[in-house]
Amino acid sequence: MENTTALRRRVRATATATVAVGALALAGLTGVASADPPAATTPAVSADSLPPGLLAAMERDLGLGADAARTRIAGEYRAAAVAAGLERTLGASFAGVRVSGDRADLTVSTTDASEAARITAEGARAEVVGHSLERLEAVKERLDGAALSKAPKNVPVWYVDVEANRVVVNGASTSAAEAFVKAAGVGGRLVTVARSTEQPRALADIRGGDAYHMNGGGRCSVGFSVTRGTQNGFVTAGHCGRTGTTTNGVDQQAQGTFQGSTFPGRDYAWVATNANWVPRPLVNGYGRGDVSVTGSTPSVVGASVCRSGSTTGWHCGTIQQLNTSVTYPEGTISGVTRTTVCAEPGDSGGAYISGSQAQGVTSGGSGNCSSGGTTYFQPLLPALEAYGLTLVTSGGGNPTTPPTDQPGGTWAAGTSYAVGATVTYGGAAYRCLQAHTAQAGWTPAAVPALWQRV
C-alpha cells in the first residue's frame, strides 16, 4: 500500500489541478512564534448556492445564522485555495494548516521562520513550529504499519494534530496507548498519549429503509455520482459490500453491483448501476432542498462540514484532524478525516460536503445524533484514483475535465497575485479578491472566491 504522505501529496496535486466531483442523488432517485496577516475582505457566497436544508443544519449544529454560514463557507473556500498553494511553495518546511473563527481565518504552520513573510503575504497567519508535517506523518505511518501487522488492543484512534504539532494516540487507558507506541518502535518525543472512551464502529445497518440495500440485507447510503468510461455509478463506503455484492435502490428495485471494494486499510468502494439509474450532481436534502456539488476542493482543519445520510439526514460539525487512523472491530482504517459530526448506523457511505465542495463518504464513528459523537469520513479523491473514476458535477450533468489549453489572457497558473491585481481571461477582466498563488484549474471564471469580474 502506498504510504500516506505520498498519497496526500498526489491527492493535493489532483485537487489543485482540477475541481471535479459530484454528489449523488441517483434518480428514478484535517511554537510558537507567529505573525498576523493584514485584514482581508471575505467575498460573500451566493444565497442561491447554499440551499435551506444545509443552512438549517449549520444553524442547528454550529449555531450559525444564514449570513454567518455564508461568510464562513466563503472564507473556507478561500482558505483551502490559499493553503494548497502554500503547501506547494513551502515544501519541506510545511507543517500543516487550520482555520478558526466565524470568518475561517487561516493559520499556516512552518518550521522555517524566514517563510513567515511569504505566508502573511498570502493573507494567512504564520506560525513557526518545531516539526514538519512530513516528519509527523512519518511517525504516524510507523504506527499504521504496526497496526497492519497486529491491530492494537484498546487503542481506537491516532492522528497528526497540526495545532499541537504532535502525533496523538488515544487509548482506552494511557498504558494501552503507550504499549502500542512502544511496540511500533516510535519514540515518545513527538507523540502525546491520551485516554479516550471512543469505541468507533462502522455504520452499516441491517434494517429496511431509504438509500440502498445490499443483497436485500444491510443498508448504507449513497455517496457521490461517478462514471468510468460510459458506465454510471456511485462511490460509497467499502465496509458496505464486497466486490460482486448486488444492490437494490431506495425503492428496492434492482440497482447495481459493487465493482471494487477496499476495507479495512481504507474504506471506499464503487457500485456500477444499471441503465434505470441516472447519476445527478446532487446531495439529498431530505425535504429541505437538494445540494448541488460544484467541486471537490478539500477543506482544512477547523472548517465546517456537513453530512447527508439515510438514517439521520443532515448534520453538520467541523473537521478536527486529517489523515487519522481508527480501529474498528474489523481492523484499522488509515487516512480518514475526524469530525465532530454525528452519525448513526445506515449513514455509512453517505456524502460529506463543505458548502458545495464534496469531501468524502461516511466511514464510521462513535456516539449518536441524540447525545452527539465523533465520526470519520473517507476522503473522496483517493477513492476516485483507486478505481479510475470521474465524478459528476453541476453545470451540464456530465463529468468534465478542465482544459489544459487556456482561452487567452494575462492570467497564468503559477503566478502569485496580490489583492487588487487585475488580469484578463477569456476576453473578460477580473480583480483579485484574495492574495494567492494560482494553480492549474483555478481560472478566474471558475473560482469566484478569488476573482471578481469587472
ZIRAQUI-V84544 format. One line per field, one symbol per residue. ss: DSSP state (H for helix, E for strand, L for the rest). psi: psi as a letter, one per 40 degrees, with the letter a starting at -180 (. if undefined). burial: 1 if it has 16 or more other ideal C-beta (glycine too) atoms within 10 Angstrom, else 0. A space follows every 10 residues. Layout:
ss->???
psi->???
burial->???
This chain:
ss->LLLHHHHHHH HHHHHHHLLL LLLELLELLL LLEEELLLLL LLLLLLHHHL LHHHHHHHHH HHLLLHHHHH HHHHHHHHHH HHHHHHHHHH HHHEEEEEEE LLLLEEEEEE LLHHHHHHHH HLLLEEEELL LLHHHHHHHH HHHHHHHHHL LLLLLLEEEE ELLLLEEEEE ELLHHHHHHH HHHLLLLHHH EEEEELLLLL EELLELLLLL LEEELLLLEE LLLEEEEELL EEEEEELHHH LLLLLEEELL LLLEEEEEEE EELLELLEEE EEELLLLELL EEELLLLLLL EELLELLLLL ELLEEEEEEL LLEEEEEEEE EEEEEEEELL EEEEEEEEEL LLLLLLLLLL EEEELLEEEE EEEEEEEELL LEEEEEEEEH HHHHHHHLLE ELLLLLLLLL LLLLLLLLEL LLLLLEELLL LEEEELLEEE EELLLEELLL LLLLLLLLLL EEEL
psi->hiiddddddd dddddddhgg iiihghi... bfiihhiiii ihhihhddeh iddddddddd defhiddddd dddddddddd dddddddddd beeheiiiii ieefhhhhii ehdeeddddd deeihhhhid hidddddddd dddddddddh hihfgdiiih hddefihhhh ididdddddd dddefhiede hhiihiehgi iifiigiiaa bihhfeciha iicihiigbe hiaiiaided iihehiiiad eeihdahhdi hhhacagiii hhiieehhhi gihhefeehi hiheafhhii heiiiiihie debhiiaihd iifihihide ahhieihhie iiiiheeiei hhihbehhda ihcaaiaaed eiahihihid ddddddefih ihiifeeiii hhidhifiae ihiehhhihe iiiihfeiii hhdhhihhih efiddegedd ihh.
burial->0001101100 1111111111 1111110011 0000001001 0110100011 1011111100 1101000111 1111111111 1111111101 0011111110 0011111111 1000110111 1111111110 1111111111 1111011000 1101111111 1110111111 1100011111 1001010001 1010010101 1111100001 1111000111 1111111100 0111111111 1000101111 0000111111 1111011111 1110001011 1111110101 1111111111 1111111111 1111111111 1111111100 0111111111 1111111111 1111111111 1111111010 0011111111 1111011011 1111000010 0000000010 1000001000 1010100001 0111111110 1111001111 1000
